[in-house]
Amino acid sequence: MKELAPVNQNVVLDITNSGTQKTASGIIIPDTAKEKPKFARIVAMSAIENAETRPGDLVIFKQYGGTEIEFEEKLYLYFPMLIFLPK
């Protein structure tokens, strides 16, 4: 099985959108027009000394930051270390 393995103090966030989005009037919003979520769960991270986060933590990130990666039919964001939101 392949896995995403970030390096150099980066994390991978799962930003897969669950389902099709529609407006209140029923118009389908295409993927190219959708706004990225601003919160996501960490699914993988590089070896970071004294890291305050770990996989499974919810984090907030900049809307247009990071690099989107599609891997095994899911959408991920490869990103430098983020601001941690405690559970």
Backbone torsions as a table, in degrees:
resi	resn	phi	psi	omega
1	MET	NA	135.2	177.6
2	LYS	-83.6	150.3	176.9
3	GLU	-137.5	153.1	173.1
4	LEU	-84.0	129.4	-178.0
5	ALA	-128.4	96.3	-180.0
6	PRO	-69.4	154.1	178.8
7	VAL	-131.1	169.9	174.6
8	ASN	54.9	51.6	176.6
9	GLN	56.5	48.2	175.3
10	ASN	-118.0	161.7	177.2
11	VAL	-128.0	160.6	174.6
12	VAL	-116.6	127.1	179.8
13	LEU	-110.2	142.4	175.7
14	ASP	-88.0	111.3	178.6
15	ILE	-115.6	22.9	179.0
16	THR	-60.4	129.2	179.4
17	ASN	-88.2	132.7	-177.7
18	SER	-90.9	94.4	174.4
19	GLY	97.5	174.5	-179.0
20	THR	-82.5	138.5	177.0
21	GLN	-97.3	140.6	177.3
22	LYS	-131.3	154.8	173.2
23	THR	-77.7	172.7	179.3
24	ALA	-60.7	-29.6	-179.7
25	SER	-86.8	-0.2	175.2
26	GLY	98.1	5.6	178.7
27	ILE	-76.4	129.6	179.9
28	ILE	-77.8	131.4	179.4
29	ILE	-92.6	119.1	179.8
30	PRO	-68.5	156.6	-179.1
31	ASP	-55.4	-34.1	-177.2
32	THR	-69.9	-19.9	-178.9
33	ALA	-101.4	-5.6	-178.1
34	LYS	-73.3	143.8	175.7
35	GLU	-84.7	137.5	177.3
36	LYS	-64.0	147.3	173.4
37	PRO	-67.3	156.2	-179.5
38	LYS	-103.6	-7.1	176.9
39	PHE	-125.2	143.3	177.8
40	ALA	-158.2	164.8	177.3
41	ARG	-95.7	141.2	174.6
42	ILE	-75.5	128.2	177.2
43	VAL	-106.2	-22.8	178.2
44	ALA	-158.5	152.5	176.2
45	MET	-151.5	154.6	178.9
46	SER	-74.6	172.3	177.4
47	ALA	-71.6	110.7	-178.2
48	ILE	-121.3	122.0	-179.0
49	GLU	-66.9	132.9	179.4
50	ASN	56.5	38.5	180.0
51	ALA	-65.7	136.8	178.2
52	GLU	-92.5	-4.6	179.2
53	THR	-121.6	166.2	176.3
54	ARG	-152.9	164.2	178.1
55	PRO	-52.7	137.2	-177.5
56	GLY	102.6	-18.9	179.8
57	ASP	-74.4	146.7	176.2
58	LEU	-88.7	131.5	-179.1
59	VAL	-131.1	162.6	175.3
60	ILE	-110.1	145.6	-179.2
61	PHE	-143.4	163.1	178.8
62	LYS	-66.6	140.6	-175.0
63	GLN	-58.5	-42.1	-175.8
64	TYR	-109.5	21.9	179.7
65	GLY	-95.3	170.6	176.3
66	GLY	77.4	179.2	-179.9
67	THR	-122.6	121.7	178.8
68	GLU	-75.0	138.8	178.9
69	ILE	-134.0	129.6	172.6
70	GLU	-99.7	123.4	-175.0
71	PHE	-140.9	121.8	179.8
72	GLU	50.2	49.1	176.1
73	GLU	64.3	19.6	174.0
74	LYS	-123.1	157.3	-179.9
75	LEU	-108.0	127.6	-178.8
76	TYR	-124.5	161.8	175.9
77	LEU	-123.7	121.8	177.4
78	TYR	-93.0	121.2	-165.6
79	PHE	-143.7	148.5	170.9
80	PRO	-65.6	165.7	-177.9
81	MET	-48.6	145.0	-169.9
82	LEU	-119.5	178.8	173.8
83	ILE	-81.0	131.0	-175.9
84	PHE	-90.0	135.7	173.6
85	LEU	-110.9	110.0	-177.8
86	PRO	-59.7	150.5	-179.5
87	LYS	-69.0	NA	NA
